[in-house]
Amino acid sequence: MRRRLLALLFLAPLFAATARADEDEFENERDSARARAAVEAGEIRPLSQLLARIEARYAGRVIATELEHEHDRWIYTFKLLPEAGHIFSVELDAASGEVVSTRGPVQEKR
């Protein structure tokens, strides 16, 4: 009985981690579907266009992107990692491509 209890205590975190990974995967699929629908409806620009703008203007490698609907508009957040190693983020209006805000030690290309 004691061994079974110890085994359950040991395995419980593994089951929880698997459930979280499944939820994250579902969330990513749902976000992708929302983004595709918004592009097809003409509400936002394709990610590839906005990513090209970011890569042309800012130093660093894009390590994460996120699309959110805030205050009646779509906002893309790009997190970048420059060679200096200090992550910064740039938020773009997903419809116009205009910079909404930046956070962190932003590094523009010269």
N, C-alpha and C positions, 0 to 999 in steps of 0.2 A: 504494500500500500504506500509506504513511504517513498519507494523508488518511483512509483507511478506519479506521485505528487511532484517529486523533484523533476521528473521528465516533463511534465506539463508546464511547470514553472520555467524550465529551460526553453521549451519550444514555443511558448506563448509570444515572446517578442518576434520570433521568426514569422509566425502567422500574421501578426500585426503589421510587420514590414511589408509582407506580400500584399496585404489588403491596401496599404497606403500606395504602393507602386501601381496597383490596379486602378485606384482612384485617380492618380496623377495621369496615367495613360488615357483614361476616359476623359479627363479634363482637357488634355492636349488635343485629343480628337475633336472634342466639342468646340474648342477655340479655333481650330483649323477650319471646321465647317462654318463657323460664324464669319471668319475672315473671308473665305471663298464666297459666301453669300453676299457680303458687303461689297466685294470687288465686282461681282457679277451685277449687282444692283447699281453700280456706279457711285457708291457712297464713299469709297476709299480708293486710293491708288494701290497697285500691286506692290507687295513687299519688295520685290526685286528692284523696282524703280527707287523706292525710298532707301533701300540698303545701298544702292549705288551712290546716292547723294551723300549718305553718311560716310561711306568709305572714301569718297572724293574730298570731303571737307575736313574730316577729323583724323588725327593720328591714332593708331591702335587697331586692334582686331575686335570685331563685334563678337561678344561671347554669349549674349542673350537678347532676345526680343520678346516684347509682350504687347498685345493689342487689347485696349480697354475702351469701353464706351463711357465717357464722362461728360456730364453737363451738356448733353445733346450733341456730342461730337466724338468721333473716334480718335484715339491717341495711341501712337506707337511709341514705346519706350525701348531704346537701344542702350545696352550696357557695353562699354568698350574697355579694353585692357591695352593701354599703350606700353611701350618698352619700359618706361619708368616704373610700371607696376602698380599705379594708383588708378583703380577703376573709377570711371565717371559715366554719367548717363545723359542721354539727350532724348527729349520728348518732342515728337513731331506730330502736327495735325495730319492725320492719315489721309484726309481729302485733299489738302492743299500742298502738303509737304513742308510747310513752314515750321520753323523751330518754335516750340511753345515754351520750353524751359530746359535748363541744363542743371546738373548737380555734380559736385565734385570738381577735381582739378582738370577741367576741360583742356584738351590739347588740340588746337586746330593745326592743319598742315600749312606749311608756308608756301 
